[in-house]
């Protein structure tokens, strides 16, 4: 499984259901990658077409297969409303290292309810393949029997 850093560029959304009846909704996103969670800024008053243009970094170390983005509507006096979510498979970005900003379907109750535009970039972690012997760095190395005999030990 690849290891490294996943860069997520949260661009915008469109066609979202406005969950506020009297005003434009104030959308924000909760991005989850394995056990890491990040929260976007609130796009105040932007309604069903919020723009964020934010970048988030996630460390990929385990069997990470997808990025989940939950879109929420920030409310002042009541609990925030769930607008919908996107599940983005990460295999294409692991293979290609980059996926240009693309629109992904937002789903709520198994129904399409808009789209969110996201760009992805993956930087592979480089592994050190070098083996170190103690002799190269002045460390302890036990002499062989032949070497001990040669020096009269």
Backbone as a chain_set.jsonl record, in Angstrom:
{"seq": "XXXXXXXXXXXXXXXXXXXXXXXXXXXXXXXXXXXXXXXXXXXXXXXXXXXXXXXXXXXXXXXXXXXXXXXXXXXXXXXXXXXXXXXXXXXXXXXXXXXXXXXXXXXXXXXXXXXXXXXXXXXXXXXXXXXXXXXXXXXXXXXXXXXXXXXXX", "coords": {"N": [[0.848, -1.181, 0.0], [0.569, 2.237, -0.801], [2.494, 4.853, 0.732], [2.642, 8.128, 2.065], [2.004, 11.598, 1.376], [-1.137, 13.038, 1.078], [-2.553, 15.548, -0.762], [-5.266, 17.632, -0.705], [-7.282, 19.602, -2.637], [-9.834, 21.529, -2.048], [-12.21, 22.909, -3.91], [-14.861, 24.011, -4.8], [-18.507, 23.877, -4.7], [-21.575, 22.881, -6.29], [-25.057, 23.146, -7.181], [-26.164, 22.257, -4.801], [-28.582, 21.317, -2.324], [-30.386, 23.824, -0.801], [-30.513, 24.121, 2.546], [-31.505, 25.974, 4.291], [-34.405, 27.855, 4.873], [-35.155, 30.581, 4.808], [-32.823, 32.018, 4.325], [-29.643, 32.075, 2.542], [-27.73, 29.112, 2.647], [-24.92, 28.301, 4.799], [-22.332, 26.796, 3.938], [-19.977, 24.227, 4.829], [-17.209, 21.911, 4.893], [-16.4, 18.644, 6.07], [-13.609, 16.818, 5.996], [-12.463, 13.552, 5.711], [-9.933, 11.229, 6.068], [-9.06, 8.113, 6.476], [-8.281, 7.91, 9.778], [-7.998, 10.594, 10.163], [-9.174, 13.902, 10.408], [-10.36, 16.894, 8.935], [-11.484, 20.294, 8.785], [-13.206, 22.548, 6.721], [-13.281, 26.115, 5.975], [-16.178, 28.153, 6.662], [-18.456, 28.841, 4.149], [-19.919, 31.519, 4.122], [-23.195, 32.56, 3.562], [-23.209, 31.815, 0.865], [-24.903, 29.983, -0.219], [-26.206, 27.491, -2.413], [-24.011, 27.272, -4.027], [-21.236, 27.181, -2.939], [-17.872, 28.426, -2.438], [-14.615, 27.421, -1.659], [-11.791, 27.028, -2.017], [-9.507, 25.845, -0.681], [-6.715, 24.081, 0.761], [-5.789, 20.918, 1.983], [-3.799, 18.701, 3.954], [-3.05, 15.275, 4.266], [-1.684, 12.549, 6.007], [-0.738, 9.553, 4.642], [-0.612, 6.397, 5.726], [-1.63, 3.929, 6.342], [-3.936, 1.35, 5.324], [-5.399, 3.082, 3.395], [-8.129, 3.857, 1.433], [-10.046, 5.591, 0.497], [-11.311, 8.976, 0.331], [-13.407, 10.839, 2.315], [-15.895, 13.275, 2.079], [-17.927, 15.301, 3.842], [-20.605, 17.45, 3.498], [-21.802, 20.211, 5.155], [-24.261, 22.407, 6.65], [-23.872, 25.311, 8.312], [-25.45, 26.267, 11.237], [-26.845, 28.658, 13.484], [-28.544, 28.634, 15.819], [-29.488, 26.077, 15.985], [-28.728, 22.547, 15.515], [-26.124, 21.817, 13.155], [-26.906, 21.284, 9.696], [-26.94, 18.319, 7.735], [-25.874, 18.143, 4.476], [-24.974, 16.53, 2.363], [-22.797, 13.901, 1.072], [-19.574, 12.847, -0.22], [-17.709, 10.18, -1.511], [-14.539, 9.519, -2.352], [-12.619, 7.445, -4.304], [-9.209, 6.565, -3.806], [-7.309, 5.214, -5.298], [-6.807, 5.94, -8.08], [-5.328, 8.387, -7.776], [-3.122, 7.502, -6.348], [-1.886, 5.967, -8.268], [-1.46, 7.753, -10.427], [-0.376, 10.015, -9.295], [-1.493, 12.56, -9.401], [-4.661, 14.138, -9.633], [-6.459, 16.217, -11.526], [-8.57, 19.076, -10.63], [-11.797, 17.874, -10.24], [-15.274, 17.224, -10.677], [-17.278, 15.688, -8.284], [-19.996, 13.551, -7.466], [-22.382, 14.546, -5.082], [-24.07, 12.911, -2.524], [-27.085, 12.156, -0.845], [-29.048, 10.26, 1.245], [-28.973, 8.2, -0.666], [-29.46, 9.577, -3.012], [-28.701, 11.771, -5.724], [-27.466, 14.998, -5.104], [-26.146, 17.323, -5.971], [-22.82, 18.62, -6.696], [-19.308, 18.412, -5.904], [-16.245, 20.042, -6.296], [-13.008, 18.886, -6.541], [-9.485, 18.66, -6.28], [-6.69, 16.442, -6.39], [-3.548, 15.403, -5.061], [-0.777, 13.275, -4.773], [2.061, 12.548, -2.899], [4.58, 10.342, -2.89], [6.106, 8.594, -0.206], [9.524, 8.375, 0.296], [11.535, 5.542, 0.624], [14.31, 4.478, 2.545], [16.733, 2.441, 1.3], [19.195, 1.65, 1.989], [21.618, -0.331, 3.599], [23.312, -0.291, 6.655], [26.552, -0.847, 7.824], [28.269, -1.397, 10.835], [30.995, -0.899, 10.647], [31.429, 1.025, 8.659], [30.742, 3.393, 9.852], [32.305, 3.669, 12.061], [31.462, 2.024, 14.081], [31.066, -0.763, 16.402], [32.546, -3.832, 15.53], [32.868, -7.227, 15.529], [35.912, -8.994, 15.454], [37.027, -11.443, 13.101], [37.969, -14.931, 13.521], [40.29, -15.451, 12.053], [41.402, -12.883, 11.772], [41.969, -12.277, 14.43], [43.935, -14.206, 15.023], [45.907, -13.373, 13.243], [46.76, -11.011, 14.397], [47.801, -11.944, 16.694], [46.146, -12.542, 18.824]], "CA": [[0.0, 0.0, 0.0], [1.4, 3.44, -0.849], [2.594, 5.718, 1.9], [3.078, 9.457, 1.685], [1.163, 12.732, 1.734], [-2.242, 13.333, 0.18], [-2.936, 16.959, -0.765], [-6.635, 17.758, -1.191], [-7.659, 20.976, -2.953], [-11.282, 21.679, -2.032], [-12.423, 24.095, -4.735], [-16.204, 24.584, -4.703], [-19.617, 22.95, -4.898], [-22.682, 23.48, -7.045], [-26.285, 22.362, -7.229], [-26.523, 21.711, -3.499], [-29.906, 21.665, -1.808], [-30.303, 24.85, 0.235], [-31.227, 23.611, 3.713], [-32.102, 27.105, 5.011], [-35.614, 28.278, 4.164], [-35.236, 32.029, 4.658], [-31.531, 32.596, 3.952], [-28.712, 31.16, 1.883], [-27.019, 28.288, 3.627], [-23.506, 28.57, 5.078], [-21.78, 25.446, 3.8], [-18.589, 23.883, 5.133], [-16.944, 20.49, 4.663], [-15.58, 17.838, 6.968], [-12.857, 15.875, 5.16], [-11.958, 12.444, 6.514], [-9.054, 10.27, 5.401], [-8.778, 7.105, 7.502], [-8.663, 8.425, 11.086], [-7.672, 12.017, 10.213], [-10.317, 14.724, 10.033], [-10.086, 18.329, 8.774], [-12.717, 21.051, 8.556], [-13.002, 23.731, 5.881], [-13.913, 27.346, 6.451], [-17.601, 28.258, 6.349], [-18.723, 29.731, 3.016], [-21.083, 32.246, 4.643], [-24.15, 33.181, 2.654], [-22.998, 31.463, -0.545], [-25.998, 29.123, -0.651], [-25.995, 26.191, -3.053], [-22.788, 27.324, -4.843], [-20.128, 27.677, -2.103], [-16.482, 28.352, -2.908], [-13.692, 27.347, -0.536], [-10.414, 27.175, -2.494], [-8.641, 25.511, 0.452], [-5.897, 22.882, 0.597], [-5.613, 20.139, 3.205], [-2.801, 17.632, 3.842], [-3.293, 14.077, 5.055], [-0.596, 11.564, 5.998], [-1.238, 8.244, 4.254], [0.292, 5.399, 6.281], [-2.302, 2.645, 6.503], [-4.711, 0.898, 4.168], [-6.333, 4.141, 3.04], [-8.678, 3.581, 0.109], [-10.95, 6.634, 0.047], [-11.451, 10.251, 1.023], [-14.822, 11.149, 2.505], [-16.181, 14.694, 2.296], [-19.308, 15.564, 4.278], [-20.955, 18.864, 3.374], [-22.699, 20.601, 6.236], [-24.755, 23.782, 6.662], [-23.668, 25.877, 9.648], [-26.609, 26.956, 11.809], [-26.5, 29.365, 14.718], [-29.353, 28.281, 16.994], [-29.824, 24.648, 15.951], [-27.619, 21.693, 15.064], [-25.784, 21.978, 11.74], [-27.626, 20.364, 8.815], [-26.195, 17.485, 6.806], [-26.286, 18.437, 3.11], [-24.672, 15.348, 1.572], [-21.406, 13.474, 1.174], [-18.869, 12.299, -1.37], [-16.653, 9.215, -1.206], [-13.641, 9.545, -3.506], [-11.602, 6.391, -4.259], [-7.878, 7.158, -3.927], [-6.42, 4.412, -6.15], [-6.308, 6.695, -9.245], [-4.306, 9.377, -7.414], [-1.929, 6.75, -5.967], [-1.251, 5.506, -9.508], [-1.106, 8.868, -11.319], [0.209, 11.063, -8.444], [-2.275, 13.795, -9.406], [-5.938, 14.177, -10.33], [-6.856, 17.622, -11.661], [-9.889, 19.311, -10.034], [-12.863, 17.114, -10.872], [-16.54, 17.292, -9.956], [-17.74, 14.411, -7.753], [-21.399, 13.61, -7.08], [-22.757, 14.602, -3.674], [-25.199, 12.006, -2.33], [-27.774, 12.153, 0.454], [-30.111, 9.243, 1.214], [-28.796, 7.485, -1.925], [-29.921, 10.401, -4.129], [-27.813, 12.838, -6.17], [-27.903, 16.306, -4.612], [-25.159, 18.343, -6.31], [-21.458, 18.178, -6.961], [-18.218, 19.127, -5.243], [-15.049, 20.046, -7.15], [-11.851, 18.562, -5.707], [-8.248, 18.232, -6.92], [-5.915, 15.57, -5.506], [-2.14, 15.183, -5.392], [-0.162, 12.348, -3.828], [3.518, 12.516, -2.895], [5.023, 9.078, -2.298], [7.18, 8.648, 0.781], [10.709, 7.657, -0.182], [12.085, 4.613, 1.62], [15.757, 4.277, 2.48], [17.045, 1.04, 1.019], [20.6, 1.449, 2.309], [21.956, -1.031, 4.832], [24.5, 0.279, 7.266], [27.362, -1.741, 8.65], [28.909, -0.619, 11.889], [32.367, -0.56, 10.273], [31.441, 2.243, 7.85], [30.515, 4.572, 10.679], [33.127, 3.592, 13.27], [30.781, 1.249, 15.112], [31.691, -1.993, 16.865], [32.46, -5.014, 14.684], [33.702, -8.265, 16.123], [36.925, -9.534, 14.544], [36.911, -12.869, 12.78], [39.011, -15.772, 14.125], [41.507, -15.268, 11.264], [41.975, -11.579, 12.102], [42.521, -12.337, 15.788], [45.166, -14.98, 14.939], [46.881, -12.552, 12.545], [47.282, -10.007, 15.303], [48.349, -12.626, 17.859], [45.206, -12.554, 19.957]], "C": [[0.893, 1.244, 0.0], [1.376, 4.207, 0.461], [3.114, 7.061, 1.432], [2.099, 10.508, 2.149], [0.116, 12.964, 0.655], [-2.606, 14.802, 0.35], [-4.308, 17.058, -1.425], [-6.941, 19.232, -1.401], [-9.181, 21.014, -3.085], [-11.614, 22.992, -2.727], [-13.788, 24.727, -4.459], [-17.235, 23.471, -4.783], [-20.685, 23.668, -5.716], [-23.883, 22.552, -7.013], [-26.704, 21.752, -5.914], [-27.932, 22.138, -3.107], [-29.723, 22.682, -0.677], [-31.156, 24.406, 1.422], [-31.825, 24.718, 4.573], [-33.28, 27.642, 4.202], [-35.636, 29.776, 3.891], [-33.965, 32.672, 4.127], [-30.732, 31.607, 3.111], [-27.964, 30.366, 2.927], [-25.538, 28.669, 3.698], [-22.789, 27.221, 5.1], [-20.322, 25.369, 4.251], [-18.441, 22.386, 4.935], [-16.129, 19.895, 5.8], [-14.937, 16.767, 6.098], [-12.256, 14.809, 6.062], [-11.152, 11.495, 5.634], [-8.548, 9.327, 6.486], [-9.193, 7.663, 8.855], [-8.32, 9.91, 11.261], [-8.872, 12.82, 9.715], [-9.914, 16.194, 9.992], [-11.412, 19.012, 8.451], [-12.392, 22.294, 7.746], [-13.571, 24.963, 6.573], [-15.388, 27.305, 6.051], [-17.763, 29.264, 5.209], [-20.02, 30.471, 3.327], [-21.919, 32.882, 3.541], [-24.015, 32.811, 1.195], [-24.004, 30.444, -1.068], [-25.568, 27.822, -1.285], [-24.768, 26.152, -3.959], [-21.603, 27.859, -4.035], [-18.771, 27.509, -2.778], [-15.578, 28.359, -1.675], [-12.255, 27.643, -0.97], [-9.412, 26.992, -1.347], [-7.895, 24.208, 0.158], [-5.676, 22.23, 1.96], [-4.602, 19.028, 2.942], [-3.159, 16.493, 4.787], [-2.09, 13.153, 4.914], [-1.209, 10.205, 5.695], [-0.227, 7.207, 4.725], [-0.329, 4.014, 6.363], [-3.021, 2.257, 5.216], [-5.804, 1.912, 3.835], [-6.815, 3.901, 1.62], [-9.57, 4.706, -0.408], [-10.837, 7.886, 0.913], [-12.939, 10.521, 1.122], [-14.966, 12.636, 2.784], [-17.658, 14.821, 2.635], [-19.546, 17.066, 4.176], [-22.042, 19.164, 4.394], [-23.135, 22.054, 6.039], [-24.67, 24.285, 8.101], [-24.918, 26.633, 10.086], [-26.226, 27.551, 13.151], [-27.244, 28.824, 15.935], [-29.767, 26.813, 17.049], [-28.595, 23.861, 15.49], [-27.382, 21.923, 13.573], [-26.492, 20.906, 10.916], [-26.661, 19.603, 7.925], [-26.743, 17.734, 5.403], [-26.091, 17.215, 2.213], [-23.208, 14.985, 1.715], [-20.901, 12.884, -0.13], [-17.842, 11.308, -0.835], [-15.803, 9.089, -2.46], [-12.619, 8.413, -3.371], [-10.223, 6.987, -4.556], [-6.924, 6.384, -4.83], [-5.929, 5.194, -7.374], [-5.218, 7.715, -8.904], [-3.026, 8.685, -6.951], [-1.162, 6.317, -7.218], [-0.714, 6.659, -10.348], [-0.386, 10.014, -10.603], [-0.614, 12.347, -8.41], [-3.579, 13.58, -10.177], [-6.372, 15.64, -10.329], [-8.231, 17.832, -11.026], [-11.012, 18.71, -10.891], [-14.122, 17.254, -10.034], [-16.986, 15.882, -9.568], [-19.173, 14.577, -7.264], [-21.571, 13.611, -5.567], [-24.038, 13.787, -3.529], [-25.756, 12.171, -0.923], [-28.953, 11.198, 0.332], [-30.161, 8.532, -0.143], [-29.317, 8.251, -3.139], [-28.884, 11.476, -4.431], [-28.349, 14.175, -5.668], [-26.832, 17.367, -4.832], [-23.795, 17.737, -6.577], [-20.456, 19.008, -6.193], [-16.975, 18.958, -6.111], [-13.814, 19.932, -6.271], [-10.675, 18.161, -6.601], [-7.426, 17.434, -5.918], [-4.484, 15.436, -6.005], [-1.557, 14.267, -4.328], [1.343, 12.37, -4.002], [3.947, 11.257, -2.156], [6.154, 9.326, -1.309], [8.338, 7.824, 0.243], [11.262, 6.804, 0.958], [13.586, 4.522, 1.442], [16.028, 2.803, 2.342], [18.471, 0.693, 1.439], [20.74, 0.676, 3.613], [23.247, -0.44, 5.365], [25.245, -0.799, 8.023], [28.075, -0.862, 9.666], [30.291, -0.134, 11.498], [32.423, 0.762, 9.508], [31.345, 3.5, 8.696], [31.265, 4.5, 12.007], [32.473, 2.831, 14.395], [31.541, -0.015, 15.45], [31.466, -3.102, 15.849], [33.397, -6.036, 15.292], [34.657, -8.812, 15.066], [36.682, -11.009, 14.301], [38.059, -13.62, 13.452], [40.329, -15.568, 13.393], [42.185, -13.942, 11.609], [42.607, -11.594, 13.492], [43.853, -13.095, 15.779], [46.262, -14.158, 14.278], [47.518, -11.523, 13.457], [47.741, -10.611, 16.633], [47.428, -12.613, 19.059], [44.785, -13.956, 20.296]], "O": [[1.879, 1.29, 0.736], [0.385, 4.211, 1.191], [3.928, 7.133, 0.511], [1.441, 10.349, 3.177], [0.438, 13.073, -0.528], [-2.927, 15.252, 1.45], [-4.491, 16.624, -2.562], [-6.87, 20.025, -0.462], [-9.741, 20.589, -4.095], [-11.333, 24.066, -2.196], [-13.866, 25.843, -3.946], [-16.901, 22.294, -4.913], [-20.695, 24.895, -5.818], [-23.75, 21.34, -6.841], [-27.515, 20.826, -5.894], [-28.407, 23.198, -3.517], [-28.995, 22.429, 0.283], [-32.38, 24.325, 1.316], [-32.583, 24.429, 5.499], [-33.168, 27.857, 2.995], [-36.098, 30.195, 2.829], [-34.016, 33.753, 3.542], [-31.106, 30.441, 2.987], [-27.605, 30.895, 3.979], [-24.988, 29.276, 2.778], [-22.658, 26.59, 6.148], [-19.547, 26.31, 4.08], [-19.436, 21.67, 4.821], [-15.287, 20.559, 6.403], [-15.624, 15.915, 5.534], [-11.613, 15.127, 7.062], [-11.625, 11.024, 4.599], [-7.712, 9.7, 7.309], [-10.387, 7.876, 9.066], [-8.349, 10.426, 12.378], [-9.504, 12.458, 8.722], [-9.223, 16.686, 10.885], [-12.334, 18.396, 7.917], [-11.432, 23.007, 8.039], [-14.242, 24.873, 7.602], [-15.786, 26.51, 5.199], [-17.274, 30.391, 5.288], [-21.09, 30.092, 2.85], [-21.417, 33.635, 2.706], [-24.653, 33.439, 0.349], [-23.959, 30.081, -2.244], [-24.686, 27.129, -0.778], [-24.499, 25.132, -4.591], [-21.023, 28.882, -4.401], [-18.551, 26.592, -3.569], [-15.742, 29.178, -0.771], [-11.578, 28.446, -0.328], [-8.585, 27.865, -1.08], [-8.373, 23.353, -0.588], [-5.411, 22.907, 2.954], [-4.55, 18.477, 1.842], [-3.52, 16.709, 5.943], [-1.543, 12.998, 3.822], [-2.103, 9.753, 6.411], [0.884, 7.134, 4.199], [0.393, 3.021, 6.447], [-2.729, 2.793, 4.147], [-6.992, 1.624, 3.979], [-6.006, 3.759, 0.704], [-9.832, 4.783, -1.609], [-10.348, 7.859, 2.042], [-13.655, 10.442, 0.123], [-14.252, 13.193, 3.619], [-18.527, 14.494, 1.826], [-18.771, 17.859, 4.711], [-23.056, 18.471, 4.481], [-22.467, 22.828, 5.353], [-25.32, 23.745, 8.995], [-25.385, 27.532, 9.387], [-25.382, 27.009, 13.866], [-26.631, 28.581, 16.975], [-30.332, 26.36, 18.045], [-27.569, 24.434, 15.126], [-28.319, 22.192, 12.822], [-26.661, 19.772, 11.365], [-25.688, 20.164, 7.422], [-27.937, 17.557, 5.163], [-26.954, 16.904, 1.392], [-22.457, 15.679, 2.401], [-21.667, 12.485, -1.007], [-17.186, 11.567, 0.173], [-16.269, 8.617, -3.496], [-11.831, 8.412, -2.426], [-10.085, 7.818, -5.453], [-5.823, 6.864, -5.102], [-4.741, 5.126, -7.689], [-4.277, 7.884, -9.679], [-1.939, 9.232, -7.144], [0.069, 6.304, -7.221], [0.37, 6.554, -10.92], [0.161, 10.897, -11.263], [-0.457, 13.148, -7.488], [-3.601, 12.932, -11.223], [-6.619, 16.227, -9.275], [-8.991, 16.874, -10.89], [-11.147, 18.999, -12.08], [-14.044, 17.389, -8.813], [-17.063, 14.992, -10.416], [-19.529, 15.618, -6.712], [-20.987, 12.789, -4.861], [-24.976, 13.947, -4.31], [-25.015, 12.307, 0.051], [-29.764, 11.321, -0.586], [-31.234, 8.293, -0.695], [-29.588, 7.651, -4.179], [-28.262, 12.025, -3.521], [-29.541, 14.456, -5.789], [-26.628, 18.224, -3.972], [-23.635, 16.52, -6.67], [-20.715, 20.166, -5.867], [-16.691, 17.864, -6.598], [-13.588, 20.751, -5.38], [-10.848, 17.413, -7.563], [-7.463, 17.721, -4.722], [-4.234, 15.364, -7.208], [-1.802, 14.448, -3.136], [1.849, 12.229, -5.115], [3.714, 11.116, -0.955], [7.037, 10.152, -1.541], [8.145, 6.698, -0.214], [11.431, 7.267, 2.086], [14.082, 4.492, 0.315], [15.601, 2.003, 3.175], [18.907, -0.445, 1.26], [20.075, 0.979, 4.604], [24.163, -0.128, 4.603], [24.648, -1.572, 8.772], [28.436, 0.278, 9.376], [30.729, 0.921, 11.957], [33.362, 1.538, 9.687], [31.822, 4.561, 8.291], [30.908, 5.185, 12.966], [32.876, 2.968, 15.551], [32.566, -0.303, 14.832], [30.352, -3.297, 15.362], [34.569, -5.754, 15.541], [34.261, -9.062, 13.927], [36.198, -11.73, 15.173], [39.02, -13.0, 13.905], [41.383, -15.514, 14.029], [43.409, -13.885, 11.726], [43.66, -10.992, 13.705], [44.8, -12.682, 16.448], [47.42, -14.225, 14.69], [48.696, -11.199, 13.302], [48.035, -9.884, 17.583], [47.892, -12.667, 20.198], [43.998, -14.158, 21.221]]}, "num_chains": 1, "name": "protein.A"}
